Amino acid sequence: MPAPRANTGPESPPAASKNDSLNTKDLRRILGSSFLGSVIEYYDFILYATAASIIFDKVFFGNLTPGLALFASFGTLAVGYVARPLGGIIFGHFGDRVGRKKMLVLSMMMMGFATIAIGLLPTTASIGIAAPIILVLLRVVQGISVGGEWGGATLMALEHAPANKRGFAASFANAGAPAGGLLATFLISFVSFSTGDNFLTWGWRIPFLFSAVLIVIGMVIRLKVAESPVFQEMDAKAVSAQKERKTPISLVLKHHSKTVVMTLVASLGFYTCQGILTSWGVAQAVGLGVDRSFVLNSKGYAAMITIVVCLLAARLSDRYGRKTILTVGAVAGMVWAFPAVALMSNGTGWGFMVAVLVGNGVIQGILAGPIGAYISELFPADVRYTGASLAYQSSSTLGAGFTPMIATALAMSFGVMSVGVFWVAILVIGFIAIRMSPEGAALEHKQSITPTNKNSINA
């Protein structure tokens, strides 16, 4: 594909930037699409995380001891997170070259296929070792899909929005994640209650099969949205330049590797909170005898708080800066880590509820709000999908993907409070990265071609 002309001036603002309002019909449709698309994608993805905590160890790994079965189940969960950076690279490549919208449609179709197939998958008791192998392969498809979803949904909202409200607009993609988790948690809780003893036999399949309904709704809405104006402008310049354009991932690795590492580390605290609170913590509480439905409902209430706090934190980041709000979230997480681990491990329902309402609801919400805009604004438009997706999804792999396994191993070897030590250490590292990075919204580097950028972290 032809390359855009070298340009040292700032990227021209999209048409929406001429208007400080987010209340135009087209922009409301864009934000709604980003939100709903993320709801559906993360409904499927987080549904699996919940199932890995309380279902799959019994259904697909019932021939192992309880501890090993849970570890293996979390291993399949981690596989999806390992695949997310690959999805970010693949979808980012085509999203930066052929458009954001097309990739969002494809990612939703892939996610729907994988989730429905999991709902139809025979158990290990029926087809033997083929069952967990197929489960892992379907989890890889889920990981690749969600790896492409976040970058596209975030950029579609951010690149349509006025410059002074980009943080708030971009947060709709992240707000969709807890909303999808909320839907998944409440549905699996309702099905667990309704099917009773049959839940582990066939009831658990219902939430996975319900994904088909969501996919149809999401596809209808997503097909109606307009392509990002920033991409349209960049693509028009590329056609007029008549030059071959380099592969986005090669540009990212050559010119923006430091930016990738910095934003990856800065995002780790957010994903570590998610892995400990919504996966390991759920398994910990249920394993200590807390009622399963109560645990899932508590997790759902926390997701409600996350949505509100996420949007509020993003709005504040437009006023006070992304780094300021992320710093507040990181410090709050350090303070809450040890009390949260103790509460999740005391064997009481109220302990788990308090831990997730504060940790998952408030602290993770603060970190989720600005993170999309914070990462995206540090990459120029021609590699933004690829660079932002690679950083964010790699962080998800290291953070949420491996955290439940690490926490399980630490608790078994050194006691549960070692999980708190691990949690605080990750937050400290993330805090340092946040403070060392520039404020993306204040940079004047948003050129349409990477090599001329003089203001990036790598410069």
C-alpha positions in Angstrom: 0.0 0.0 0.0 1.4 3.5 -0.8 3.0 5.5 1.9 1.9 8.9 3.0 4.1 11.9 2.4 6.6 12.9 5.1 5.1 15.5 7.3 6.6 17.2 10.3 3.5 19.1 11.2 0.8 17.8 13.5 -1.9 15.6 12.1 -5.0 17.4 10.9 -7.8 16.9 13.4 -10.7 14.7 12.3 -13.9 16.4 11.4 -15.4 15.6 14.8 -12.6 17.6 16.4 -14.1 20.8 15.1 -16.9 20.3 17.6 -16.4 20.1 21.3 -19.6 18.1 21.8 -19.9 14.3 22.0 -23.6 14.5 21.4 -23.8 14.4 17.6 -25.8 11.5 16.2 -22.8 9.9 14.3 -20.5 10.2 17.3 -23.1 8.7 19.7 -23.4 5.8 17.3 -19.6 5.4 17.3 -19.3 5.4 21.1 -22.3 3.0 21.4 -20.7 0.7 18.9 -17.3 0.8 20.7 -19.1 0.1 24.0 -21.4 -2.6 22.8 -18.7 -4.3 20.7 -16.4 -4.5 23.8 -19.4 -5.7 25.9 -19.9 -8.7 23.5 -16.2 -9.5 23.1 -15.4 -9.3 26.8 -18.7 -11.1 27.7 -17.2 -14.1 25.8 -13.7 -13.6 27.1 -14.5 -13.1 30.8 -17.2 -15.8 30.7 -14.3 -18.1 30.0 -12.3 -16.7 32.9 -15.2 -17.3 35.3 -15.7 -20.8 33.9 -12.0 -21.5 34.3 -12.4 -20.6 38.0 -15.3 -22.8 39.0 -16.3 -25.1 36.1 -13.5 -26.3 33.7 -11.3 -27.8 36.4 -14.2 -30.2 37.1 -15.5 -30.7 33.5 -12.3 -30.9 31.5 -9.7 -31.8 34.2 -11.7 -33.9 36.7 -9.1 -36.7 36.5 -6.5 -34.6 38.3 -6.2 -33.6 41.9 -8.2 -30.4 42.8 -5.1 -28.2 43.0 -3.6 -29.5 39.7 -7.0 -29.3 38.0 -7.4 -25.7 39.0 -3.9 -24.9 37.8 -4.5 -26.7 34.5 -7.8 -24.8 34.1 -6.0 -21.5 34.7 -3.4 -22.7 32.2 -6.1 -22.8 29.4 -7.1 -19.3 30.6 -3.5 -18.1 30.1 -3.4 -19.5 26.6 -6.0 -17.0 25.5 -4.0 -14.1 27.0 -0.8 -15.4 25.3 -2.7 -15.2 21.9 -3.8 -11.6 22.5 -0.6 -9.9 21.4 -0.6 -12.1 18.3 -4.2 -10.8 17.6 -3.0 -7.3 18.3 -0.2 -7.6 15.7 -2.4 -9.3 13.1 -5.4 -7.0 13.4 -3.2 -4.0 14.0 -1.4 -4.7 10.7 -4.5 -4.7 8.7 -6.2 -2.0 10.8 -3.4 0.4 10.0 -3.4 -0.6 6.3 -7.0 -1.3 5.3 -9.1 0.3 8.0 -10.3 0.0 11.6 -13.9 -0.9 10.9 -13.2 -4.0 8.8 -11.1 -5.5 11.5 -13.7 -4.9 14.2 -16.3 -6.8 12.2 -13.9 -9.7 11.7 -12.9 -9.9 15.3 -16.5 -10.1 16.5 -17.3 -12.9 14.0 -14.2 -14.9 15.2 -15.1 -14.4 18.9 -18.7 -15.6 18.3 -17.6 -18.7 16.6 -15.1 -19.7 19.3 -17.5 -19.1 22.2 -20.4 -21.0 20.7 -18.1 -23.9 19.9 -17.0 -24.0 23.5 -20.6 -24.3 24.5 -21.0 -27.3 22.2 -17.7 -29.0 23.1 -18.0 -32.5 24.6 -16.3 -33.1 28.0 -13.2 -35.1 28.7 -15.4 -37.9 30.0 -17.0 -38.2 26.5 -14.1 -37.8 24.1 -11.0 -38.0 26.3 -7.9 -35.9 25.9 -9.3 -34.4 22.6 -11.7 -32.2 24.7 -9.0 -30.1 26.5 -7.0 -29.9 23.3 -9.9 -28.5 21.4 -10.7 -26.2 24.3 -7.2 -24.8 24.1 -7.5 -24.2 20.4 -10.8 -22.4 20.7 -9.3 -20.3 23.5 -6.5 -19.3 21.1 -9.1 -18.1 18.7 -10.8 -16.1 21.5 -7.4 -14.5 22.4 -6.6 -13.5 18.8 -10.1 -12.0 18.4 -10.1 -9.9 21.6 -6.5 -8.9 20.8 -7.8 -7.1 17.7 -11.0 -5.8 19.3 -9.6 -3.4 21.9 -7.3 -1.4 19.6 -10.0 -1.0 16.9 -12.8 -0.1 19.3 -10.5 2.4 21.2 -9.2 4.1 18.1 -12.6 4.3 16.4 -13.9 6.3 19.4 -10.7 8.3 20.1 -10.2 9.3 16.4 -13.8 10.5 16.0 -13.8 12.5 19.2 -13.0 16.2 19.8 -9.4 16.6 21.0 -10.4 17.7 24.5 -12.7 14.7 25.1 -10.6 11.9 23.6 -9.9 10.3 27.0 -13.6 10.1 27.7 -14.4 8.8 24.3 -11.7 6.1 24.3 -12.9 4.9 27.7 -16.1 3.5 26.2 -14.1 0.6 24.9 -12.7 -0.1 28.3 -16.1 0.5 30.0 -17.5 -2.2 27.8 -15.2 -4.8 29.3 -16.7 -4.7 32.9 -20.1 -4.4 31.4 -19.5 -7.6 29.4 -18.1 -9.2 32.6 -21.2 -8.0 34.5 -23.5 -9.7 31.9 -21.4 -12.9 31.9 -21.2 -13.1 35.7 -24.9 -12.5 36.3 -26.0 -14.9 33.6 -23.7 -17.7 34.8 -24.9 -17.0 38.4 -28.6 -17.2 37.3 -28.0 -20.3 35.3 -26.1 -21.9 38.2 -29.0 -21.1 40.5 -31.7 -22.3 38.0 -30.0 -25.6 37.0 -28.8 -26.6 40.4 -27.1 -30.0 40.3 -27.3 -30.0 36.5 -25.1 -26.9 36.3 -21.9 -28.9 35.8 -23.6 -31.4 33.6 -25.2 -29.1 31.0 -26.2 -25.8 32.6 -22.8 -24.2 32.1 -23.2 -24.4 28.4 -26.2 -22.0 28.3 -24.2 -18.7 28.8 -21.7 -19.8 26.0 -24.5 -20.5 23.5 -26.3 -17.2 24.4 -23.3 -15.5 22.8 -25.0 -16.2 19.4 -27.7 -13.7 20.2 -25.3 -11.0 21.2 -23.2 -11.5 18.1 -26.1 -10.9 15.8 -27.1 -7.7 17.7 -23.5 -6.4 17.7 -22.9 -7.1 14.0 -26.0 -5.1 13.0 -24.8 -2.1 14.9 -21.1 -2.4 14.0 -21.8 -2.5 10.3 -23.5 0.9 10.4 -20.6 2.9 11.8 -18.4 5.1 9.7 -14.6 4.5 9.3 -12.3 6.5 11.4 -11.7 10.0 9.9 -8.0 9.9 10.9 -7.6 6.6 8.9 -9.5 8.0 5.9 -7.3 11.1 5.8 -4.1 8.9 6.2 -5.3 6.5 3.5 -6.0 9.4 1.1 -2.5 10.8 1.6 -1.1 7.3 1.1 -2.8 7.0 -2.3 -1.6 10.4 -3.5 2.0 9.7 -2.4 2.3 6.6 -4.7 5.0 5.0 -2.5 5.1 1.6 -0.9 4.4 1.7 2.7 6.4 -0.3 5.3 4.8 -3.0 7.5 3.4 -1.4 10.6 4.9 -3.9 13.0 8.4 -3.2 11.5 7.9 0.5 12.0 6.7 0.0 15.6 9.7 -2.2 16.5 12.2 0.1 14.8 10.9 3.5 15.9 8.6 2.9 18.9 10.0 -0.1 20.8 10.6 2.0 23.9 7.1 3.3 23.8 5.7 -0.3 23.6 7.8 -1.4 26.6 6.9 1.7 28.7 3.1 1.5 28.0 3.1 -2.3 28.5 4.7 -2.0 32.0 2.4 1.0 32.8 -0.6 -1.2 32.1 0.5 -4.2 34.2 -1.1 -2.9 37.4 -4.5 -2.7 35.8 -4.4 -6.3 34.5 -2.8 -7.7 37.7 -5.8 -6.3 39.6 -8.1 -8.1 37.2 -6.3 -11.4 37.4 -6.1 -11.5 41.2 -9.6 -10.2 41.9 -11.7 -11.8 39.2 -10.0 -15.1 38.7 -7.8 -16.2 41.6 -9.9 -14.5 44.2 -13.1 -16.1 42.9 -11.5 -19.6 43.0 -10.0 -18.8 46.5 -13.4 -17.8 48.0 -15.4 -20.7 46.4 -12.7 -23.1 47.5 -13.0 -21.9 51.1 -16.7 -22.6 51.1 -18.3 -19.2 50.1 -21.5 -19.7 48.2 -20.8 -19.7 44.5 -23.8 -17.5 43.5 -22.9 -15.0 46.2 -19.3 -14.8 44.9 -20.5 -14.3 41.3 -23.1 -11.7 42.3 -20.5 -9.8 44.3 -18.2 -9.8 41.2 -21.1 -8.5 39.2 -21.8 -5.6 41.6 -18.2 -4.7 41.4 -18.4 -4.5 37.6 -21.2 -2.0 37.9 -19.0 0.3 40.0 -16.1 -0.3 37.5 -18.2 1.1 34.6 -19.1 4.3 36.5 -15.6 4.8 37.9 -14.0 4.1 34.5 -16.0 6.8 32.7 -15.5 9.3 35.5 -11.7 8.6 35.7 -11.5 9.1 31.9 -13.4 12.4 32.1 -11.0 13.6 34.8 -8.0 12.5 32.7 -9.1 14.9 30.0 -8.9 17.7 32.6 -6.0 16.7 34.8 -4.0 14.4 32.5 -3.8 10.6 32.0 -0.7 10.2 34.1 -2.2 11.9 37.1 -5.3 9.6 37.2 -3.2 6.5 36.5 -0.9 7.5 39.4 -3.8 7.8 41.8 -5.0 4.3 40.8 -1.6 2.7 41.2 -1.1 4.2 44.7 -4.6 3.2 45.8 -3.9 -0.3 44.5 -0.7 -0.5 46.6 -2.6 0.5 49.7 -5.4 -2.0 49.1 -3.5 -5.1 48.0 -2.8 -6.7 51.3 -6.2 -6.0 52.9 -7.9 -7.4 49.7 -5.9 -10.6 49.8 -6.7 -11.1 53.5 -10.4 -10.4 52.9 -10.6 -12.8 49.9 -9.0 -15.5 52.0 -10.9 -15.3 55.3 -13.7 -17.7 54.0 -16.6 -15.2 54.4 -18.9 -13.8 51.7 -18.7 -10.3 53.1 -14.9 -10.4 53.0 -14.9 -11.3 49.3 -17.5 -8.7 48.5 -15.6 -5.8 50.2 -12.4 -6.9 48.5 -13.8 -6.8 45.0 -16.1 -3.8 45.4 -13.1 -1.7 46.3 -10.4 -3.4 44.3 -12.2 -4.4 41.2 -14.9 -1.7 41.3 -13.0 1.4 42.4 -9.2 0.8 41.9 -9.4 -1.1 38.6 -12.0 1.4 37.4 -9.6 4.3 38.0 -6.8 2.5 36.1 -9.1 1.4 33.2 -10.5 4.9 32.5 -7.5 6.7 31.1 -5.5 3.7 29.9 -6.9 3.5 26.3 -6.2 7.2 25.5 -2.9 7.1 27.5 -1.5 4.3 25.3 -3.0 5.3 22.0 -1.8 9.0 22.1 1.8 7.9 22.4 1.8 6.4 18.9 1.4 8.2 15.6 -1.6 7.4 13.5 0.1 5.2 10.9 1.1 2.6 13.5 -1.4 3.4 16.2 -3.5 0.3 15.9 -0.5 -2.0 15.8 1.6 -0.2 18.5 -1.2 0.4 21.0 -2.6 -3.2 20.6 0.8 -4.8 20.9 1.5 -2.9 24.2 -1.9 -3.3 25.7 -2.4 -7.0 24.8 1.1 -8.0 25.8 0.4 -6.4 29.2 -2.9 -8.4 29.4 -0.9 -11.6 28.7 1.7 -10.9 31.5 -0.8 -9.4 33.8 -4.2 -11.1 33.7 -3.1 -14.1 31.8 -0.4 -15.5 34.1 -1.4 -13.8 37.3 -4.0 -16.5 38.4 -1.4 -19.2 37.9 1.3 -17.3 39.7 -1.0 -16.4 42.5 -2.1 -20.1 42.9 1.5 -21.3 42.9 2.6 -18.6 45.4 -0.3 -19.3 47.8 0.4 -23.0 47.7 4.1 -22.5 48.3 4.4 -19.5 50.6 0.9 -18.7 51.8 -1.8 -16.3 50.6 -0.1 -13.1 51.7 2.7 -13.7 49.3 0.1 -12.9 46.6 -0.1 -9.4 48.2 3.7 -9.0 47.9 3.5 -9.9 44.2 0.6 -7.6 43.6 2.3 -4.6 45.2 5.6 -5.3 43.3 3.7 -5.1 40.0 2.0 -1.9 41.0 5.3 -0.3 42.0 6.8 -1.2 38.6 3.8 0.2 36.8 3.9 3.4 38.9 7.5 4.0 37.9 6.7 3.5 34.2 3.7 5.9 34.3 5.8 8.6 36.0 8.7 8.2 33.5 6.5 8.4 30.4 5.4 11.7 28.7 1.8 12.9 28.7 0.5 11.7 25.4 -2.3 14.3 25.1 0.2 17.1 25.4 2.6 15.8 22.6 2.6 17.5 19.3 3.9 14.4 17.5 0.8 13.1 15.9 2.3 13.0 12.4 1.0 10.7 9.7 4.3 9.1 9.1 6.5 7.5 11.8 10.1 8.3 10.8 9.7 12.1 11.0 8.4 11.9 14.6 10.8 13.9 16.8 8.7 13.9 20.0 8.1 10.2 20.7 9.5 8.5 23.8 12.2 6.9 21.6 13.5 10.2 20.3 
